[in-house]
Amino acid sequence: MKIGDFEFKIPQIEFEILYKEIVLGSEKDLSDARHLRETFKDRLKNENFKEFEKIIRPT
């Protein structure tokens, strides 16, 4: 997204959800993740979750 000369990088919603669940993990973040999963349930792609989890989850 670009506003004037400033460009915002916005990750896909699946990445945001996993980041809140795996990395941040506070009660507020987990609640936010549940809300995002419910709000965007018709648009979420399981293959994106699988791919992003490889990036986010420490091995």
N, CA, C, O and CB atoms as a CASP TS submission, in Angstrom:
PFRMAT TS
TARGET T0000
AUTHOR 0000-0000-0000
METHOD Language model
MODEL 1
PARENT N/A
ATOM      1  N   MET     1       0.857  -1.145   0.000  1.00  0.00           N
ATOM      2  CA  MET     1       0.000   0.000   0.000  1.00  0.00           C
ATOM      3  C   MET     1       0.916   1.224   0.000  1.00  0.00           C
ATOM      4  O   MET     1       1.898   1.273   0.740  1.00  0.00           O
ATOM      5  CB  MET     1      -0.982  -0.011   1.223  1.00  0.00           C
ATOM      6  N   LYS     2       0.592   2.194  -0.821  1.00  0.00           N
ATOM      7  CA  LYS     2       1.405   3.396  -0.907  1.00  0.00           C
ATOM      8  C   LYS     2       0.541   4.620  -0.630  1.00  0.00           C
ATOM      9  O   LYS     2      -0.521   4.798  -1.227  1.00  0.00           O
ATOM     10  CB  LYS     2       2.080   3.504  -2.292  1.00  0.00           C
ATOM     11  N   ILE     3       1.012   5.455   0.281  1.00  0.00           N
ATOM     12  CA  ILE     3       0.356   6.714   0.598  1.00  0.00           C
ATOM     13  C   ILE     3       1.404   7.805   0.401  1.00  0.00           C
ATOM     14  O   ILE     3       2.380   7.895   1.146  1.00  0.00           O
ATOM     15  CB  ILE     3      -0.238   6.721   2.071  1.00  0.00           C
ATOM     16  N   GLY     4       1.184   8.613  -0.598  1.00  0.00           N
ATOM     17  CA  GLY     4       2.183   9.625  -0.940  1.00  0.00           C
ATOM     18  C   GLY     4       3.474   8.941  -1.338  1.00  0.00           C
ATOM     19  O   GLY     4       3.483   8.077  -2.215  1.00  0.00           O
ATOM     20  N   ASP     5       4.557   9.325  -0.698  1.00  0.00           N
ATOM     21  CA  ASP     5       5.856   8.709  -0.974  1.00  0.00           C
ATOM     22  C   ASP     5       6.170   7.555  -0.027  1.00  0.00           C
ATOM     23  O   ASP     5       7.222   6.925  -0.136  1.00  0.00           O
ATOM     24  CB  ASP     5       6.951   9.750  -0.882  1.00  0.00           C
ATOM     25  N   PHE     6       5.256   7.280   0.900  1.00  0.00           N
ATOM     26  CA  PHE     6       5.511   6.234   1.892  1.00  0.00           C
ATOM     27  C   PHE     6       4.825   4.941   1.485  1.00  0.00           C
ATOM     28  O   PHE     6       3.640   4.932   1.153  1.00  0.00           O
ATOM     29  CB  PHE     6       5.032   6.675   3.286  1.00  0.00           C
ATOM     30  N   GLU     7       5.582   3.847   1.515  1.00  0.00           N
ATOM     31  CA  GLU     7       5.036   2.544   1.151  1.00  0.00           C
ATOM     32  C   GLU     7       4.949   1.650   2.387  1.00  0.00           C
ATOM     33  O   GLU     7       5.943   1.438   3.081  1.00  0.00           O
ATOM     34  CB  GLU     7       5.901   1.876   0.058  1.00  0.00           C
ATOM     35  N   PHE     8       3.753   1.130   2.656  1.00  0.00           N
ATOM     36  CA  PHE     8       3.510   0.213   3.763  1.00  0.00           C
ATOM     37  C   PHE     8       3.599  -1.219   3.255  1.00  0.00           C
ATOM     38  O   PHE     8       3.015  -1.549   2.223  1.00  0.00           O
ATOM     39  CB  PHE     8       2.127   0.482   4.417  1.00  0.00           C
ATOM     40  N   LYS     9       4.312  -2.053   3.958  1.00  0.00           N
ATOM     41  CA  LYS     9       4.341  -3.485   3.652  1.00  0.00           C
ATOM     42  C   LYS     9       3.368  -4.167   4.609  1.00  0.00           C
ATOM     43  O   LYS     9       3.570  -4.150   5.823  1.00  0.00           O
ATOM     44  CB  LYS     9       5.803  -4.088   3.783  1.00  0.00           C
ATOM     45  N   ILE    10       2.324  -4.759   4.064  1.00  0.00           N
ATOM     46  CA  ILE    10       1.304  -5.403   4.889  1.00  0.00           C
ATOM     47  C   ILE    10       1.339  -6.906   4.617  1.00  0.00           C
ATOM     48  O   ILE    10       1.068  -7.340   3.497  1.00  0.00           O
ATOM     49  CB  ILE    10      -0.118  -4.810   4.599  1.00  0.00           C
ATOM     50  N   PRO    11       1.671  -7.704   5.639  1.00  0.00           N
ATOM     51  CA  PRO    11       1.724  -9.149   5.427  1.00  0.00           C
ATOM     52  C   PRO    11       0.331  -9.745   5.239  1.00  0.00           C
ATOM     53  O   PRO    11      -0.677  -9.141   5.606  1.00  0.00           O
ATOM     54  CB  PRO    11       2.422  -9.826   6.600  1.00  0.00           C
ATOM     55  N   GLN    12       0.301 -10.923   4.670  1.00  0.00           N
ATOM     56  CA  GLN    12      -0.971 -11.616   4.497  1.00  0.00           C
ATOM     57  C   GLN    12      -1.564 -11.956   5.854  1.00  0.00           C
ATOM     58  O   GLN    12      -0.842 -12.116   6.838  1.00  0.00           O
ATOM     59  CB  GLN    12      -0.790 -12.893   3.651  1.00  0.00           C
ATOM     60  N   ILE    13      -2.885 -12.064   5.895  1.00  0.00           N
ATOM     61  CA  ILE    13      -3.600 -12.256   7.159  1.00  0.00           C
ATOM     62  C   ILE    13      -3.182 -13.553   7.860  1.00  0.00           C
ATOM     63  O   ILE    13      -3.136 -13.601   9.090  1.00  0.00           O
ATOM     64  CB  ILE    13      -5.109 -12.264   6.911  1.00  0.00           C
ATOM     65  N   GLU    14      -2.883 -14.590   7.100  1.00  0.00           N
ATOM     66  CA  GLU    14      -2.447 -15.854   7.709  1.00  0.00           C
ATOM     67  C   GLU    14      -1.136 -15.665   8.481  1.00  0.00           C
ATOM     68  O   GLU    14      -0.945 -16.245   9.550  1.00  0.00           O
ATOM     69  CB  GLU    14      -2.272 -16.944   6.624  1.00  0.00           C
ATOM     70  N   PHE    15      -0.243 -14.849   7.928  1.00  0.00           N
ATOM     71  CA  PHE    15       1.013 -14.560   8.617  1.00  0.00           C
ATOM     72  C   PHE    15       0.742 -13.818   9.919  1.00  0.00           C
ATOM     73  O   PHE    15       1.312 -14.150  10.958  1.00  0.00           O
ATOM     74  CB  PHE    15       1.952 -13.735   7.716  1.00  0.00           C
ATOM     75  N   GLU    16      -0.126 -12.816   9.863  1.00  0.00           N
ATOM     76  CA  GLU    16      -0.477 -12.042  11.058  1.00  0.00           C
ATOM     77  C   GLU    16      -1.040 -12.942  12.156  1.00  0.00           C
ATOM     78  O   GLU    16      -0.665 -12.817  13.321  1.00  0.00           O
ATOM     79  CB  GLU    16      -1.494 -10.948  10.706  1.00  0.00           C
ATOM     80  N   ILE    17      -1.930 -13.839  11.781  1.00  0.00           N
ATOM     81  CA  ILE    17      -2.548 -14.750  12.755  1.00  0.00           C
ATOM     82  C   ILE    17      -1.499 -15.628  13.404  1.00  0.00           C
ATOM     83  O   ILE    17      -1.441 -15.724  14.630  1.00  0.00           O
ATOM     84  CB  ILE    17      -3.621 -15.622  12.084  1.00  0.00           C
ATOM     85  N   LEU    18      -0.667 -16.271  12.595  1.00  0.00           N
ATOM     86  CA  LEU    18       0.362 -17.153  13.147  1.00  0.00           C
ATOM     87  C   LEU    18       1.362 -16.399  14.011  1.00  0.00           C
ATOM     88  O   LEU    18       1.795 -16.905  15.046  1.00  0.00           O
ATOM     89  CB  LEU    18       1.092 -17.866  12.027  1.00  0.00           C
ATOM     90  N   TYR    19       1.728 -15.207  13.598  1.00  0.00           N
ATOM     91  CA  TYR    19       2.676 -14.406  14.376  1.00  0.00           C
ATOM     92  C   TYR    19       2.106 -14.112  15.764  1.00  0.00           C
ATOM     93  O   TYR    19       2.814 -14.211  16.766  1.00  0.00           O
ATOM     94  CB  TYR    19       3.008 -13.086  13.640  1.00  0.00           C
ATOM     95  N   LYS    20       0.833 -13.753  15.813  1.00  0.00           N
ATOM     96  CA  LYS    20       0.193 -13.487  17.099  1.00  0.00           C
ATOM     97  C   LYS    20       0.139 -14.757  17.955  1.00  0.00           C
ATOM     98  O   LYS    20       0.354 -14.699  19.166  1.00  0.00           O
ATOM     99  CB  LYS    20      -1.225 -12.928  16.885  1.00  0.00           C
ATOM    100  N   GLU    21      -0.147 -15.894  17.332  1.00  0.00           N
ATOM    101  CA  GLU    21      -0.285 -17.155  18.066  1.00  0.00           C
ATOM    102  C   GLU    21       1.058 -17.735  18.508  1.00  0.00           C
ATOM    103  O   GLU    21       1.187 -18.210  19.636  1.00  0.00           O
ATOM    104  CB  GLU    21      -1.013 -18.169  17.211  1.00  0.00           C
ATOM    105  N   ILE    22       2.042 -17.698  17.639  1.00  0.00           N
ATOM    106  CA  ILE    22       3.310 -18.393  17.907  1.00  0.00           C
ATOM    107  C   ILE    22       4.343 -17.498  18.582  1.00  0.00           C
ATOM    108  O   ILE    22       4.965 -17.901  19.564  1.00  0.00           O
ATOM    109  CB  ILE    22       3.884 -18.935  16.614  1.00  0.00           C
ATOM    110  N   VAL    23       4.526 -16.310  18.073  1.00  0.00           N
ATOM    111  CA  VAL    23       5.595 -15.443  18.564  1.00  0.00           C
ATOM    112  C   VAL    23       5.143 -14.595  19.745  1.00  0.00           C
ATOM    113  O   VAL    23       5.801 -14.583  20.786  1.00  0.00           O
ATOM    114  CB  VAL    23       6.092 -14.543  17.447  1.00  0.00           C
ATOM    115  N   LEU    24       4.036 -13.889  19.597  1.00  0.00           N
ATOM    116  CA  LEU    24       3.607 -12.978  20.653  1.00  0.00           C
ATOM    117  C   LEU    24       2.952 -13.737  21.800  1.00  0.00           C
ATOM    118  O   LEU    24       3.422 -13.671  22.936  1.00  0.00           O
ATOM    119  CB  LEU    24       2.640 -11.932  20.095  1.00  0.00           C
ATOM    120  N   GLY    25       1.880 -14.451  21.513  1.00  0.00           N
ATOM    121  CA  GLY    25       1.301 -15.410  22.453  1.00  0.00           C
ATOM    122  C   GLY    25       0.645 -14.902  23.721  1.00  0.00           C
ATOM    123  O   GLY    25       0.254 -15.712  24.561  1.00  0.00           O
ATOM    124  N   SER    26       0.507 -13.587  23.896  1.00  0.00           N
ATOM    125  CA  SER    26      -0.187 -13.111  25.096  1.00  0.00           C
ATOM    126  C   SER    26      -1.680 -13.415  24.946  1.00  0.00           C
ATOM    127  O   SER    26      -2.145 -13.741  23.854  1.00  0.00           O
ATOM    128  CB  SER    26       0.055 -11.571  25.322  1.00  0.00           C
ATOM    129  N   GLU    27      -2.417 -13.309  26.038  1.00  0.00           N
ATOM    130  CA  GLU    27      -3.863 -13.554  25.972  1.00  0.00           C
ATOM    131  C   GLU    27      -4.525 -12.615  24.967  1.00  0.00           C
ATOM    132  O   GLU    27      -5.408 -13.030  24.217  1.00  0.00           O
ATOM    133  CB  GLU    27      -4.507 -13.380  27.364  1.00  0.00           C
ATOM    134  N   LYS    28      -4.100 -11.351  24.950  1.00  0.00           N
ATOM    135  CA  LYS    28      -4.651 -10.380  24.004  1.00  0.00           C
ATOM    136  C   LYS    28      -4.341 -10.782  22.564  1.00  0.00           C
ATOM    137  O   LYS    28      -5.216 -10.709  21.701  1.00  0.00           O
ATOM    138  CB  LYS    28      -4.095  -8.977  24.291  1.00  0.00           C
ATOM    139  N   ASP    29      -3.102 -11.208  22.296  1.00  0.00           N
ATOM    140  CA  ASP    29      -2.725 -11.622  20.940  1.00  0.00           C
ATOM    141  C   ASP    29      -3.483 -12.876  20.514  1.00  0.00           C
ATOM    142  O   ASP    29      -3.906 -12.981  19.362  1.00  0.00           O
ATOM    143  CB  ASP    29      -1.214 -11.871  20.860  1.00  0.00           C
ATOM    144  N   LEU    30      -3.655 -13.815  21.419  1.00  0.00           N
ATOM    145  CA  LEU    30      -4.394 -15.036  21.098  1.00  0.00           C
ATOM    146  C   LEU    30      -5.864 -14.713  20.837  1.00  0.00           C
ATOM    147  O   LEU    30      -6.489 -15.297  19.952  1.00  0.00           O
ATOM    148  CB  LEU    30      -4.266 -16.066  22.241  1.00  0.00           C
ATOM    149  N   SER    31      -6.403 -13.785  21.607  1.00  0.00           N
ATOM    150  CA  SER    31      -7.776 -13.345  21.386  1.00  0.00           C
ATOM    151  C   SER    31      -7.902 -12.652  20.024  1.00  0.00           C
ATOM    152  O   SER    31      -8.860 -12.889  19.289  1.00  0.00           O
ATOM    153  CB  SER    31      -8.228 -12.396  22.520  1.00  0.00           C
ATOM    154  N   ASP    32      -6.945 -11.810  19.700  1.00  0.00           N
ATOM    155  CA  ASP    32      -6.931 -11.145  18.390  1.00  0.00           C
ATOM    156  C   ASP    32      -6.853 -12.166  17.263  1.00  0.00           C
ATOM    157  O   ASP    32      -7.553 -12.045  16.258  1.00  0.00           O
ATOM    158  CB  ASP    32      -5.750 -10.164  18.294  1.00  0.00           C
ATOM    159  N   ALA    33      -6.000 -13.171  17.431  1.00  0.00           N
ATOM    160  CA  ALA    33      -5.840 -14.207  16.407  1.00  0.00           C
ATOM    161  C   ALA    33      -7.148 -14.971  16.201  1.00  0.00           C
ATOM    162  O   ALA    33      -7.530 -15.255  15.066  1.00  0.00           O
ATOM    163  CB  ALA    33      -4.711 -15.184  16.797  1.00  0.00           C
ATOM    164  N   ARG    34      -7.836 -15.302  17.297  1.00  0.00           N
ATOM    165  CA  ARG    34      -9.131 -15.983  17.183  1.00  0.00           C
ATOM    166  C   ARG    34     -10.131 -15.113  16.433  1.00  0.00           C
ATOM    167  O   ARG    34     -10.879 -15.592  15.581  1.00  0.00           O
ATOM    168  CB  ARG    34      -9.681 -16.341  18.578  1.00  0.00           C
ATOM    169  N   HIS    35     -10.130 -13.832  16.765  1.00  0.00           N
ATOM    170  CA  HIS    35     -11.031 -12.892  16.098  1.00  0.00           C
ATOM    171  C   HIS    35     -10.716 -12.813  14.599  1.00  0.00           C
ATOM    172  O   HIS    35     -11.631 -12.832  13.776  1.00  0.00           O
ATOM    173  CB  HIS    35     -10.922 -11.492  16.742  1.00  0.00           C
ATOM    174  N   LEU    36      -9.443 -12.725  14.244  1.00  0.00           N
ATOM    175  CA  LEU    36      -9.053 -12.668  12.832  1.00  0.00           C
ATOM    176  C   LEU    36      -9.436 -13.951  12.099  1.00  0.00           C
ATOM    177  O   LEU    36      -9.910 -13.907  10.964  1.00  0.00           O
ATOM    178  CB  LEU    36      -7.545 -12.424  12.705  1.00  0.00           C
ATOM    179  N   ARG    37      -9.226 -15.098  12.756  1.00  0.00           N
ATOM    180  CA  ARG    37      -9.608 -16.379  12.129  1.00  0.00           C
ATOM    181  C   ARG    37     -11.113 -16.410  11.835  1.00  0.00           C
ATOM    182  O   ARG    37     -11.536 -16.874  10.776  1.00  0.00           O
ATOM    183  CB  ARG    37      -9.220 -17.573  13.047  1.00  0.00           C
ATOM    184  N   GLU    38     -11.906 -15.919  12.772  1.00  0.00           N
ATOM    185  CA  GLU    38     -13.362 -15.913  12.581  1.00  0.00           C
ATOM    186  C   GLU    38     -13.776 -14.892  11.522  1.00  0.00           C
ATOM    187  O   GLU    38     -14.595 -15.188  10.652  1.00  0.00           O
ATOM    188  CB  GLU    38     -14.077 -15.609  13.909  1.00  0.00           C
ATOM    189  N   THR    39     -13.212 -13.706  11.600  1.00  0.00           N
ATOM    190  CA  THR    39     -13.573 -12.630  10.674  1.00  0.00           C
ATOM    191  C   THR    39     -13.225 -12.970   9.226  1.00  0.00           C
ATOM    192  O   THR    39     -13.992 -12.675   8.310  1.00  0.00           O
ATOM    193  CB  THR    39     -12.876 -11.343  11.077  1.00  0.00           C
ATOM    194  N   PHE    40     -12.069 -13.589   9.029  1.00  0.00           N
ATOM    195  CA  PHE    40     -11.588 -13.859   7.675  1.00  0.00           C
ATOM    196  C   PHE    40     -11.687 -15.330   7.277  1.00  0.00           C
ATOM    197  O   PHE    40     -11.019 -15.757   6.335  1.00  0.00           O
ATOM    198  CB  PHE    40     -10.163 -13.405   7.548  1.00  0.00           C
ATOM    199  N   LYS    41     -12.512 -16.113   7.979  1.00  0.00           N
ATOM    200  CA  LYS    41     -12.572 -17.559   7.756  1.00  0.00           C
ATOM    201  C   LYS    41     -12.853 -17.941   6.312  1.00  0.00           C
ATOM    202  O   LYS    41     -12.392 -18.988   5.855  1.00  0.00           O
ATOM    203  CB  LYS    41     -13.621 -18.160   8.634  1.00  0.00           C
ATOM    204  N   ASP    42     -13.587 -17.129   5.592  1.00  0.00           N
ATOM    205  CA  ASP    42     -13.900 -17.456   4.197  1.00  0.00           C
ATOM    206  C   ASP    42     -12.761 -17.134   3.239  1.00  0.00           C
ATOM    207  O   ASP    42     -12.798 -17.538   2.077  1.00  0.00           O
ATOM    208  CB  ASP    42     -15.138 -16.715   3.765  1.00  0.00           C
ATOM    209  N   ARG    43     -11.752 -16.414   3.713  1.00  0.00           N
ATOM    210  CA  ARG    43     -10.647 -16.002   2.849  1.00  0.00           C
ATOM    211  C   ARG    43      -9.326 -16.670   3.197  1.00  0.00           C
ATOM    212  O   ARG    43      -8.370 -16.575   2.427  1.00  0.00           O
ATOM    213  CB  ARG    43     -10.481 -14.518   2.917  1.00  0.00           C
ATOM    214  N   LEU    44      -9.253 -17.345   4.344  1.00  0.00           N
ATOM    215  CA  LEU    44      -8.001 -17.955   4.794  1.00  0.00           C
ATOM    216  C   LEU    44      -7.653 -19.175   3.950  1.00  0.00           C
ATOM    217  O   LEU    44      -8.527 -19.945   3.551  1.00  0.00           O
ATOM    218  CB  LEU    44      -8.098 -18.348   6.271  1.00  0.00           C
ATOM    219  N   LYS    45      -6.359 -19.333   3.687  1.00  0.00           N
ATOM    220  CA  LYS    45      -5.882 -20.462   2.888  1.00  0.00           C
ATOM    221  C   LYS    45      -4.941 -21.316   3.727  1.00  0.00           C
ATOM    222  O   LYS    45      -3.928 -20.835   4.233  1.00  0.00           O
ATOM    223  CB  LYS    45      -5.170 -19.970   1.600  1.00  0.00           C
ATOM    224  N   ASN    46      -5.298 -22.604   3.866  1.00  0.00           N
ATOM    225  CA  ASN    46      -4.479 -23.518   4.670  1.00  0.00           C
ATOM    226  C   ASN    46      -3.053 -23.613   4.163  1.00  0.00           C
ATOM    227  O   ASN    46      -2.122 -23.733   4.960  1.00  0.00           O
ATOM    228  CB  ASN    46      -5.100 -24.895   4.686  1.00  0.00           C
ATOM    229  N   GLU    47      -2.864 -23.561   2.842  1.00  0.00           N
ATOM    230  CA  GLU    47      -1.508 -23.659   2.305  1.00  0.00           C
ATOM    231  C   GLU    47      -0.651 -22.459   2.738  1.00  0.00           C
ATOM    232  O   GLU    47       0.561 -22.595   2.906  1.00  0.00           O
ATOM    233  CB  GLU    47      -1.553 -23.753   0.768  1.00  0.00           C
ATOM    234  N   ASN    48      -1.269 -21.299   2.917  1.00  0.00           N
ATOM    235  CA  ASN    48      -0.522 -20.143   3.419  1.00  0.00           C
ATOM    236  C   ASN    48      -0.095 -20.359   4.869  1.00  0.00           C
ATOM    237  O   ASN    48       1.028 -20.023   5.245  1.00  0.00           O
ATOM    238  CB  ASN    48      -1.370 -18.862   3.302  1.00  0.00           C
ATOM    239  N   PHE    49      -0.989 -20.919   5.680  1.00  0.00           N
ATOM    240  CA  PHE    49      -0.624 -21.221   7.069  1.00  0.00           C
ATOM    241  C   PHE    49       0.570 -22.167   7.114  1.00  0.00           C
ATOM    242  O   PHE    49       1.502 -21.953   7.889  1.00  0.00           O
ATOM    243  CB  PHE    49      -1.820 -21.838   7.824  1.00  0.00           C
ATOM    244  N   LYS    50       0.546 -23.201   6.298  1.00  0.00           N
ATOM    245  CA  LYS    50       1.648 -24.171   6.283  1.00  0.00           C
ATOM    246  C   LYS    50       2.958 -23.516   5.888  1.00  0.00           C
ATOM    247  O   LYS    50       3.992 -23.764   6.507  1.00  0.00           O
ATOM    248  CB  LYS    50       1.338 -25.318   5.328  1.00  0.00           C
ATOM    249  N   GLU    51       2.917 -22.685   4.864  1.00  0.00           N
ATOM    250  CA  GLU    51       4.126 -22.023   4.376  1.00  0.00           C
ATOM    251  C   GLU    51       4.658 -21.012   5.388  1.00  0.00           C
ATOM    252  O   GLU    51       5.862 -20.965   5.641  1.00  0.00           O
ATOM    253  CB  GLU    51       3.846 -21.329   3.044  1.00  0.00           C
ATOM    254  N   PHE    52       3.775 -20.207   5.964  1.00  0.00           N
ATOM    255  CA  PHE    52       4.208 -19.192   6.917  1.00  0.00           C
ATOM    256  C   PHE    52       4.663 -19.802   8.240  1.00  0.00           C
ATOM    257  O   PHE    52       5.535 -19.248   8.910  1.00  0.00           O
ATOM    258  CB  PHE    52       3.086 -18.204   7.167  1.00  0.00           C
ATOM    259  N   GLU    53       4.088 -20.922   8.614  1.00  0.00           N
ATOM    260  CA  GLU    53       4.517 -21.559   9.863  1.00  0.00           C
ATOM    261  C   GLU    53       5.969 -21.999   9.777  1.00  0.00           C
ATOM    262  O   GLU    53       6.688 -21.957  10.775  1.00  0.00           O
ATOM    263  CB  GLU    53       3.622 -22.761  10.191  1.00  0.00           C
ATOM    264  N   LYS    54       6.407 -22.417   8.605  1.00  0.00           N
ATOM    265  CA  LYS    54       7.815 -22.784   8.399  1.00  0.00           C
ATOM    266  C   LYS    54       8.731 -21.594   8.656  1.00  0.00           C
ATOM    267  O   LYS    54       9.855 -21.762   9.127  1.00  0.00           O
ATOM    268  CB  LYS    54       8.032 -23.316   6.972  1.00  0.00           C
ATOM    269  N   ILE    55       8.255 -20.401   8.348  1.00  0.00           N
ATOM    270  CA  ILE    55       9.040 -19.187   8.517  1.00  0.00           C
ATOM    271  C   ILE    55       9.017 -18.720   9.970  1.00  0.00           C
ATOM    272  O   ILE    55      10.041 -18.300  10.508  1.00  0.00           O
ATOM    273  CB  ILE    55       8.516 -18.083   7.597  1.00  0.00           C
ATOM    274  N   ILE    56       7.867 -18.793  10.592  1.00  0.00           N
ATOM    275  CA  ILE    56       7.675 -18.217  11.927  1.00  0.00           C
ATOM    276  C   ILE    56       8.142 -19.142  13.053  1.00  0.00           C
ATOM    277  O   ILE    56       8.813 -18.700  13.985  1.00  0.00           O
ATOM    278  CB  ILE    56       6.216 -17.879  12.129  1.00  0.00           C
ATOM    279  N   ARG    57       7.789 -20.413  12.963  1.00  0.00           N
ATOM    280  CA  ARG    57       8.076 -21.328  14.074  1.00  0.00           C
ATOM    281  C   ARG    57       9.559 -21.665  14.118  1.00  0.00           C
ATOM    282  O   ARG    57      10.131 -22.098  13.117  1.00  0.00           O
ATOM    283  CB  ARG    57       7.242 -22.619  13.947  1.00  0.00           C
ATOM    284  N   PRO    58      10.180 -21.467  15.271  1.00  0.00           N
ATOM    285  CA  PRO    58      11.592 -21.836  15.394  1.00  0.00           C
ATOM    286  C   PRO    58      11.770 -23.356  15.252  1.00  0.00           C
ATOM    287  O   PRO    58      10.939 -24.138  15.714  1.00  0.00           O
ATOM    288  CB  PRO    58      12.160 -21.352  16.753  1.00  0.00           C
ATOM    289  N   THR    59      12.826 -23.736  14.630  1.00  0.00           N
ATOM    290  CA  THR    59      13.083 -25.186  14.441  1.00  0.00           C
ATOM    291  C   THR    59      13.972 -25.742  15.508  1.00  0.00           C
ATOM    292  O   THR    59      14.281 -26.933  15.495  1.00  0.00           O
ATOM    293  CB  THR    59      13.710 -25.451  13.089  1.00  0.00           C
TER
END
